[in-house]
Amino acid sequence: INSDFIFIPLVKVSGDFIDISKLEEGMYGFFISDISGHGVAAALISSMLKVFFSLYAKDVLSPQLLFNMLNSEFFQYLNSGEYFTSFYGIYFEEEKKFVYTNANHPSPLLLRADTNEIVELNTDGFFIGVFEDSEFDEREVILNKGDRVLFYTDGIIEAKDENGFEFGIERVIDIYKKNRNNSISELIDNIKESVFNYAQNKIEDDIAIAIFEVK
C-alpha cells in the first residue's frame, strides 16, 4: 500500500489523532479520531488514547473489539461530558480485505479505481466514552488495485466561508474525484489548499487528512 497524511492543529496542542501502522506482515492499521473540544483538555485525552491504542492495537486484530476495549477504558475516565469520534480499519493485504468500525466519525471515502464510484465507510456506533454499554458494528469491504481510502476529521467539512457556509462533504468528493490521477500526497494538498482558500485561512478546528492506496 501507499499512504500519506497531514495534520494541522488549530493551536499548539490538539485533540485530533491519526495512526497508520504496520501491525504484522501484510496487515496495516488505519486509525483516526477527534476528541471533543480544543486545547489542553482535548490534548490530554488524545495522549491517553495514543497510549491505550499502542498497548492494544497489535494484539487486537478486530476494530470492533478494540473499540469495545477503548470504550470501557474511557468510560471510567471521561466524566465531564468529553467523548471522541473514531474510525479504525485494518487492511489484510493477502485477502485484499479492509475490516473497519466507525464510532460516529465522519465516514471515510473509498474511491473505486475502476468505476470512480464513492463508497462511504460507515457502521453503527456511538461516540466512545459516553455509555458503558455502547455497541460497535464491524464491516468489511474488498479493495482492488488503485482503490483509495480518504480519512479526515470534521475540521475539513465544517470550515466556513465569510458567510458562514460550510465547506461540506460534496466539495471534498468533487476534489477527490477530479484529482484521482494525482499522487496521494498531491491529492491531500489539493484538499487542504481548497479548504484554506474557502475559509480565507480562518480555520476554527484541527485538520487531519490521510489517504491510503492499494498497490
N, C-alpha and C positions, 0 to 999 in steps of 0.2 A: 504494500500500500504506500501511497504518498500522503503526507499530511502537513498542515501548517496552521498557525493560528496567530491572532494578535489580541492583545489585552491592553485596554486604555482605561486606567482608573480615573474616576472623577476627582478624587483627592489622592494624597499620598498613600492612604490605606484603602482597602477595597473589600467588598463583600462578594464579588464575582470570583469564581474558581473554575479553571479548566485543567484537566489532566488527560494527556494522551500517552499511553504507556504500553509497552510490550509485556504482557502478562506471562506468557510462555512462548515457546517456539510456535509460530503460526497463529498466535492468539493475541489480539490487541484490544485494549480497553479505551473507551472514549467517554469521559465524564465532564459534565458541565453543570454548574449550579449558580444560583443567585440568592444571596441572603437578603432578607427584608431589611429595609433601612440603609443607612450610609454610615461612613466614618468608622470610628474606633470600635463601637459595639459590633457592627457587621463584620469588621476585620477579625475580631477575636473569635467569633463563631466560625468564620471561614478558616481560621487557623486550626480550630478544633476539628473541623470537617476534614482538613488535609491530613491530620494525624490519624483519625479513625479510618479514612479511606486507605491510607498507606498500610495500616495494620491489617485490613480485611481483604483488599482487592485481589491480591494474588492467590488467596486461598478460597475465595468465594466466587466461583465462576458462574454465578447467576445474578443478573441485575436485580431481579425481584427479591431474592434472598438478601442481597446486600442492602437494599432499601429497607427491608424489614428490620435488619440489624441497626442501620443508621437511625431509623425512626425510634427504635427502643432506646438507643443511647441518648438521642437529643431530646426526647420527651422528658427525660429526667433533668435536663439542663436548661431548656428553654421555658421559662415560666413567666415571662413578661410580654407575651404577645409576639415574640420573634418566631420566625419559621424560615424555611427556604424551599425554593423550587429546585428540581434537579432532573437531569436525564443521564442515563448510563446505558451504553451499548457495548457489547463485546462482539468483535468480528473474528469468526473462525475461518481462517484462510483456506484450509483444505476443503471444507464443505461450502465455502463462499456464503456462509450464513451469518447474518447480523441479528443478534438477540438483544432486545432492549426493553427498558422500563422507563416510563415518564411519570414524574411526580409533579404534575401541574406546571411544567416548564414549557415555554414556547416550543412548539413542535419542530424538531429538526426536519430539514427538507432533503429528501432523496431525489436527485435528478437522474433519470434513466438516460444512459448514453445513446441507446438505440432509438428511442421514441421522443426524447425531450420532455417526457412526462414528469410532473412533480408529484411525489408521494409524501404526505405528511406522516411523520413517525410519532404517533401518539398512542397512549394507553390510558386506561382508567387509573387514577391515583391522585390523592390529595397532597397538599404541602407536607413536607417532612417536619416532624417535631410538634405537631398540633394535637393529634389524637393518638392515644396509646394503642388503639386497635385498628389504626389505618391499614388498609389492604392495598397492595400494588399489583398491577397486572403485568404480565410479561408476554411479549410477542416476538416473532422472528420474520425476517424477510431475506430472500436470496438476492445477493448482489452479483452483478456481472461486470466484466471488464469495462472500464471507463465510467462506471457509475460513480457519482459523487454524493456525499452527505454533508450538508451545511448545518452547523450548530451555532447558536447565537443567544445572547441574553436580551432582555426586553429594552435595554438602553438603545438598541438599534431601531426597533419598530415604534418606540414611544418618543423618539426625538421629534421635536416640534419646530415648525416654521414660525415666521414672525406673527402669523395669525392664529397660532395655537393648534394648527392641524398636524396630526401625527404622520410620520414617515410611512408607517404601515407595512404590512406583510406583502401586499401586492407589488410595491416598488422593489422590495427585496427579490421577489420571484422574477420580476422583469429583468433586473440586472443579472441575476443568476443565469437565466436562460440566454440572454443576449451575449454574455461573455463566456459561454460554455467552452469555447475553443482556447480561451486564455489559460495560462497556468493557474494552479490553485492560489499561489501567492499573489498573482496579479488580480485574480477574482476577489480575494479578500480585500485588497487595496481598493478595487473599484467600489465595493460596497461601503467601505469606511469613508472614502472621499465623497461619495454621494450623500451619505448621512450627514457628514460635517458641512457640506455645502448647503444642504437642505435646511439645516438648523443654524446656518450662518455662524458655525463654530461655537454656538451656545449649547453645549451638551450638558444635560442635567442628571446624567446617570452614568455608571460604569458601562463600558462597552467591551464585549468579548465576542470574537468570531473565530470559528475553527472549521476547517474542511478536510475531509479525507477522500481519497480517490482509490478505487480498486484498479490495480495494475493488471 
